[in-house]
């Protein structure tokens, strides 16, 4: 059975990463708070996290809330 797209951990991880990158690119507020090699670490960690989430995910996504069938 498919799950609603908003329940996808992979989409949420990528949305948060994209939001933080956009925030930093537009404001520069995060750079003083982050370690020097944060972007290098993120560029390695994000694909690894995506791969791990893809391995543990066995459900397809759908746009609409799936029906609860017994």
matplotlib code that plots the C-alpha trace (Angstrom):
import matplotlib.pyplot as plt

x = [0.0, 1.3, 1.8, 1.1, 4.1, 4.2, 5.0, 8.3, 11.3, 13.5, 11.6, 11.7, 15.4, 16.0, 13.6, 15.3, 18.8, 17.6, 16.0, 19.2, 21.3, 18.9, 18.9, 22.7, 23.0, 20.6, 21.5, 25.0, 23.7, 24.6, 28.3, 29.6, 27.6, 28.8, 32.1, 34.6, 34.1, 30.3, 29.5, 32.0, 30.5, 26.9, 27.8, 29.0, 26.4, 23.3, 23.7, 24.5, 21.4, 19.3, 20.7, 19.9, 16.4, 15.9, 17.0, 14.6, 11.7, 9.5, 6.4, 5.5, 4.4, 1.1, -0.3, -3.5, -4.1, -4.4, -7.6, -7.6, -8.7, -9.1]
y = [0.0, 3.5, 6.1, 9.8, 11.8, 14.0, 10.8, 10.3, 10.7, 11.0, 14.0, 15.7, 15.2, 16.7, 19.5, 20.5, 20.3, 22.4, 25.0, 25.3, 25.7, 28.3, 30.2, 30.2, 31.3, 34.2, 35.4, 34.1, 33.7, 30.1, 30.2, 31.7, 29.0, 26.0, 24.2, 24.9, 21.7, 21.5, 21.7, 19.0, 16.7, 17.5, 16.8, 13.3, 12.6, 13.6, 10.9, 8.3, 9.3, 9.1, 5.7, 4.4, 5.8, 4.3, 0.8, 0.8, 2.2, -0.4, 1.7, 3.7, 7.3, 8.8, 12.3, 11.7, 10.1, 6.3, 4.6, 2.6, -0.9, -3.8]
z = [0.0, -0.9, 1.8, 1.5, 0.2, 3.4, 5.4, 3.5, 5.7, 2.6, 1.3, 4.8, 5.1, 1.7, 2.3, 5.5, 3.9, 0.9, 3.3, 5.3, 2.1, 0.8, 4.1, 4.2, 0.5, 1.0, 4.5, 5.5, 9.0, 9.5, 8.4, 11.7, 13.7, 11.7, 11.8, 9.0, 7.1, 7.6, 3.9, 3.0, 5.7, 4.5, 0.9, 2.0, 4.6, 2.6, -0.1, 2.6, 4.5, 1.3, 0.5, 4.0, 3.9, 0.5, 1.7, 4.7, 2.6, 1.0, 0.2, -2.8, -2.5, -3.6, -3.9, -2.1, 1.3, 0.8, 1.7, 4.9, 3.9, 6.3]

ax = plt.figure().add_subplot(projection="3d")
ax.plot(x, y, z, "-o")
ax.set_aspect("equal")
plt.show()
